Amino acid sequence: MAPRTIQSIERAAAILRLLSGRTHRLGVVDLAGELGLPKGTVHGLLRTLQHVGFVEQDEETGKYQLGAALLHMGSSYLDGNELRTRALNWSDSLAARTNESVRIGTLHDGQVLIVHHVFRPDDSLQTLDVGSLLPAHATALGKILLAHHPYAAGEIAKAGLTSFTPATITEPKHLERELERVRERGWAADIGELVGGEVSCAAPILDRRGVTVGAMGISGPPVRMLAARQLRGELVANVREAARAVSRELGAIPW
């Protein structure tokens, strides 16, 4: 005989799964229709989830999205994530060698989920990005992940490529050409495409199957990252070397 389950918890979990999908904001009517439940039942579940911080309601639209409490709880998973664990020492050394901030990301629902972040080794004010989601088409980390995924780029292109600065790639054909370049040279760049006045460089992290499971990169201002409007060669070499070291840790490259 199968063990009994608690129906309200199963329903709450179903709501959270729906809110973590491609449409990140849903109303009571949307959720009730998806779950085949009365609106009153769904509304009661949402009120409880909102009370504990698992969901938040947008004041303008009245729709719901995942709440900050889940992000904090998720950090315990990120701490145990093998990719992050294997990359700790190498990301620290990369930050020390380049004097820039280091981020490691994985692909999550067409975006880049930051699983590890090392601050730039200076006294400047910085914000921890672990757990945040970045647009894949406008970041060096994202370009690496899209370039080595069979269909993710096509999906986000269909949904529309949001412009963040005048340098952001917004045309699907342009993105396709850019990802081909990334595959050819083995690294990616973002020169003011997400944030004006910020440059990033990233390289792929492979696992023992040879699959790209993450990307590792650095970010900084153009004056330090660029020479003659191109990424400094020594910075690219440092990023690629660190990403290869993590890949070795994961069994992709023999020692």
ZIGIRA-V75503 format. One record per pair of residues at least 6 apart in sequence whose C-alpha atoms are under 6 Angstrom apart, sorted by sequence separation. I is the first residue (numbers start at 1). GAP is how many residues later the second one is. D is the distance in Angstrom with one decimal. If there is no record, write none. Layout:
BEGIN
[[I/GAP/D] [I/GAP/D]]
END
This chain:
BEGIN
[[49/6/5.6] [50/6/5.7] [57/6/5.6] [95/6/5.8] [106/6/5.6] [136/6/3.7] [137/6/5.9] [182/6/5.4] [192/6/5.1] [206/6/4.3] [225/6/5.8] [226/6/5.3] [32/7/5.5] [57/7/4.4] [95/7/5.9] [105/7/5.7] [106/7/5.3] [146/7/5.5] [192/7/5.7] [205/7/5.6] [206/7/5.6] [225/7/6.0] [56/8/5.6] [105/8/5.2] [191/8/4.5] [205/8/6.0] [56/9/5.4] [105/9/4.3] [161/9/4.8] [190/9/5.6] [205/9/5.0] [55/10/5.5] [104/10/5.8] [105/10/5.5] [190/10/5.0] [205/10/5.3] [55/11/4.3] [56/11/5.0] [104/11/5.8] [189/11/5.6] [204/11/4.5] [54/12/6.0] [55/12/4.0] [104/12/5.1] [189/12/4.6] [203/12/5.6] [54/13/4.6] [103/13/5.7] [188/13/5.7] [203/13/5.6] [53/14/5.5] [103/14/4.5] [116/14/5.5] [188/14/5.3] [202/14/5.3] [54/15/5.5] [102/15/5.6] [115/15/5.3] [157/15/5.6] [187/15/5.7] [202/15/3.8] [53/16/5.1] [54/16/5.5] [102/16/5.0] [114/16/5.1] [187/16/4.6] [201/16/5.3] [101/17/5.6] [114/17/5.3] [201/17/5.6] [101/18/4.8] [114/18/5.6] [200/18/5.6] [101/19/4.0] [113/19/5.9] [200/19/4.3] [100/20/4.6] [113/20/4.7] [199/20/5.5] [99/21/5.9] [112/21/5.3] [199/21/5.4] [99/22/5.8] [112/22/4.9] [198/22/5.6] [199/22/5.8] [111/23/5.7] [198/23/4.8] [199/23/5.8] [111/24/5.1] [112/24/5.6] [197/24/5.9] [111/25/5.0] [168/25/4.3] [167/26/4.9] [216/27/6.0] [165/28/5.8] [112/30/5.8] [138/30/5.9] [164/30/5.5] [147/32/5.0] [27/36/4.3] [26/37/5.1] [27/37/6.0] [78/37/6.0] [203/37/5.4] [25/38/5.7] [26/38/5.3] [205/38/5.4] [25/39/5.2] [25/40/4.8] [207/40/5.9] [24/41/5.8] [206/41/4.9] [205/42/5.2] [208/42/5.8] [210/42/5.5] [207/43/5.1] [208/43/4.3] [207/44/6.0] [208/44/4.0] [207/45/4.9] [19/46/5.8] [206/46/5.8] [140/48/5.0] [140/49/4.7] [140/50/4.9] [139/51/5.4] [138/55/5.3] [138/56/5.3] [140/60/5.8] [140/61/5.5] [141/61/5.4] [140/62/5.3] [141/74/5.4] [106/108/4.6] [105/109/5.6] [105/110/5.4] [104/111/5.6] [104/112/4.5] [103/113/5.9] [103/114/5.5] [102/115/5.6] [102/116/4.5] [101/117/5.5] [101/118/5.6] [100/120/5.9] [90/152/5.9] [87/159/5.5]]
END
